[in-house]
Amino acid sequence: MFLKTFVFILALALTQFGPAAAVPQVQTIGASRRDEDGHRLKLWLTINARKRFLEISWKNAPAQMGDNVLLTLQDPHSFERRTLPTGTPLASFACDEGSGSGDGAADYVPVQGYTRKPRIELATKESPALRQYWVANGGSAQVVAAIQPSLTTQWFTTGVPFDYALSRNVTTQTSCYGYWASYINAEGRILAKNCVRAYPRWMNELRSVVGELRLRDLFIPGTHDSGSYRPNFDPLLRESLVTKYALTQDDDIMGQLMHGVRYLDIRVGYYRASQEKFFIYHGITKQRPLQEVINQVKDFVHETNEIVIFGLKEFPVGFGKNLGVHRLLVSYLREQFQDLIAHPSLGWRASLRDIWSRQQNVILAYDKHAIVEENPQLLFGAVEQRWGNVQTWPRLETFLRNINDFDVSRFSSRPVADMAELTPETWDVILDKHGGLRKMADTINWRISQLYRDELGEHSNIVAADFIRGTTIVETAIEWNRRKVAY
Ligand SMILES: *[C@@H]1O[C@H](CO)[C@@H](O)[C@H](O)[C@H]1NC(C)=O
């Protein structure tokens, strides 16, 4: 009995992911808008959440006979064909083993069946195997996977594992690192390429384009439950029911910011008995100390001069009904962030240039009205989070389209965050119905990437995802922002 109650409470706690906002369900699907250079071939590299395999996706591919998508460990400048007897590991995958999507193939199930490791064909004495394969940069850059594209738009999970230690080495100088994907035709000409990338200064780099805009006018990548990560965690080794439903990200806060995230969803709990009083919580499961999160934001902002929305919400543990603990938290925030706190007199109407001119780059958006009123020199009101509270992709898609197509908030300056993740219900967690948040993220991350890239991105504001590295949201956001000045 005790155990059952405990499990129930645990599950209940784990499902406190967002307010159960009642959302009108309008069934009409808006007309799709195609982006301007929607015909250019583009490639993306992402990382899947469950196994941390690299994913390669593309759109507008010619998909001709002889085309290849090649994954390399260095930046490739040229490809040439080699014929060699092997022994040599051949990086080739059969197409039908991949996961991904065709044009409009909504019924495609992408999470079944990963590709195998590159096949090794050994020569026999009678017939030395002769294989033609591609090498990059005259043979100096290794090709670790090859895919023959069969569709113009695809999202493909390779069998190549990504090591997050690579991401922990990212600095404010980093752009491409680790892996490159190239689309080549039968002659070996590179038609498009991309890489695993950090975007430590994208706002400053777009300053001349977006400087006069408000935060509400930008497409801003965000993370859901940003502090629910665990350093050096490996889901293949240490996954439990708790980690399956508590962790939402693989990068720490610094890593998220380095990779382009600028909206953080911070759920603080108060733990009276410990020396460290404030922790990030997901539901009632304790995650990182708030101090760690704050330190990383401060370091990042000092180094980059980027603007970060620090969204404090939910206060799931230890705050009670009174305002006492909130007041403790606010004075802690003041002491910690000091001069970095954007003065609320700026208001949400402030342009990025206004914010930069004061060199106060951290916006404390606090989701407790009485506390915001008490602290007009420190706190902005909350960013509105738009929750679907749904468990399937079709319902999430409908929800996201509706809130974007019938968006009354567009006339306000206050930012809004589309919460682009599935939300398990209490009993789903108890029964492990969905296989965990990683699996749920893998089900939808490629889909939300395509939805915002192809249709919703032009007018969307903040989009917050689980396991953000499995999406192309950051690149899509930057691309849409780069074009803002034209409108
Ligand atoms: C990270 O950087 C250190 C120091 O430069 C290096 O020794 C290490 O191999 C790097 N790790 C990875 C995974 O690249």
The ligand as a MOL file (V3000), in Angstrom:
LIG
                    3D

  0  0  0     0  0            999 V3000
M  V30 BEGIN CTAB
M  V30 COUNTS 14 14 0 0 0
M  V30 BEGIN ATOM
M  V30 1 C 37.8200 18.2120 -25.4700 0
M  V30 2 O 38.9390 19.0520 -25.3870 0
M  V30 3 C 40.0470 18.4910 -24.7110 0
M  V30 4 C 41.0920 19.5630 -24.5630 0
M  V30 5 O 41.3110 20.2430 -25.7660 0
M  V30 6 C 40.5520 17.2790 -25.4820 0
M  V30 7 O 41.6290 16.6980 -24.8250 0
M  V30 8 C 39.4050 16.2840 -25.5750 0
M  V30 9 O 39.7920 15.1820 -26.3670 0
M  V30 10 C 38.1760 16.9260 -26.1830 0
M  V30 11 N 37.0780 15.9980 -26.1370 0
M  V30 12 C 36.4400 15.5880 -27.2190 0
M  V30 13 C 35.3730 14.5930 -27.0210 0
M  V30 14 O 36.6970 16.0150 -28.3210 0
M  V30 END ATOM
M  V30 BEGIN BOND
M  V30 1 1 1 2
M  V30 2 1 1 10
M  V30 3 1 2 3
M  V30 4 1 3 4
M  V30 5 1 3 6
M  V30 6 1 4 5
M  V30 7 1 6 7
M  V30 8 1 6 8
M  V30 9 1 8 9
M  V30 10 1 8 10
M  V30 11 1 10 11
M  V30 12 1 11 12
M  V30 13 1 12 13
M  V30 14 2 12 14
M  V30 END BOND
M  V30 END CTAB
M  END
